[in-house]
């Protein structure tokens, strides 16, 4: 799975979702992702991550995505984080 394919899957959360995906090993199955989405508003971090994992269930099940590290933010949280 390429970074663009991974980002495209995750962007199904909400049209205004921002995704930055980094291939950690060069094998396109170990990913570090930054996700900023309005879909996370009012959700606890664990629920945000579960939302992402649900989108990638098939890829994780087949090990097309073997490892996934993520940081999830609402747009407001990300603005505060970037300061």
C-alpha positions as CSV (number, residue, x, y, z in Angstrom):
1,X,0.0,0.0,0.0
2,X,1.4,3.4,-0.9
3,X,1.2,6.5,1.2
4,X,-1.4,8.0,-1.1
5,X,-3.5,4.8,-0.9
6,X,-3.3,4.9,2.9
7,X,-4.2,8.6,3.0
8,X,-7.1,8.1,0.6
9,X,-8.6,5.3,2.9
10,X,-8.2,7.5,6.0
11,X,-9.7,10.5,4.3
12,X,-13.0,8.7,4.2
13,X,-13.4,9.9,7.8
14,X,-14.4,13.3,6.6
15,X,-13.8,15.4,3.4
16,X,-11.6,17.9,5.4
17,X,-9.3,15.2,6.9
18,X,-5.6,15.9,6.6
19,X,-3.3,12.9,6.5
20,X,0.5,12.7,6.5
21,X,1.8,9.2,6.1
22,X,5.5,8.2,6.5
23,X,6.7,4.7,5.4
24,X,8.9,3.8,8.4
25,X,10.8,0.9,6.8
26,X,10.6,1.3,3.0
27,X,8.4,-1.8,2.7
28,X,5.1,0.1,2.6
29,X,3.6,-1.9,5.4
30,X,5.0,-0.1,8.5
31,X,3.4,3.4,8.8
32,X,3.5,6.4,11.0
33,X,0.5,8.7,10.3
34,X,-0.6,12.1,11.4
35,X,-4.4,12.6,11.1
36,X,-6.2,15.8,11.6
37,X,-10.0,15.5,11.1
38,X,-13.2,17.2,12.1
39,X,-14.6,13.7,12.5
40,X,-12.7,13.4,15.8
41,X,-14.6,16.3,17.4
42,X,-16.0,15.2,20.8
43,X,-14.3,11.8,20.6
44,X,-11.7,10.5,23.1
45,X,-8.3,9.6,21.6
46,X,-9.0,5.8,21.8
47,X,-12.3,6.3,19.9
48,X,-10.5,8.4,17.3
49,X,-7.9,5.6,16.8
50,X,-10.7,3.0,16.6
51,X,-12.3,5.0,13.8
52,X,-9.1,4.8,11.8
53,X,-8.5,1.2,12.6
54,X,-12.0,0.3,11.4
55,X,-11.2,1.9,8.0
56,X,-8.1,-0.2,7.7
57,X,-9.5,-3.4,9.0
58,X,-9.1,-5.3,5.7
59,X,-5.5,-4.1,5.2
60,X,-4.5,-4.9,8.7
61,X,-6.2,-8.4,8.5
62,X,-4.2,-9.3,5.4
63,X,-1.0,-7.6,6.8
64,X,-0.9,-5.2,3.9
65,X,-0.5,-2.8,6.8
66,X,1.6,-4.6,9.3
67,X,2.3,-1.8,11.8
68,X,0.6,1.5,12.3
69,X,1.5,4.3,14.6
70,X,-0.8,7.3,14.6
71,X,-1.3,10.7,16.1
72,X,-4.9,11.9,15.9
73,X,-6.1,15.5,16.4
74,X,-9.2,17.6,15.8
75,X,-8.4,20.8,13.8
76,X,-8.5,22.8,17.0
77,X,-6.2,20.4,18.9
78,X,-3.8,20.5,16.1
79,X,-3.7,24.3,16.0
80,X,-2.8,24.3,19.7
81,X,-0.2,21.6,19.2
82,X,1.5,23.5,16.4
83,X,2.1,26.6,18.5
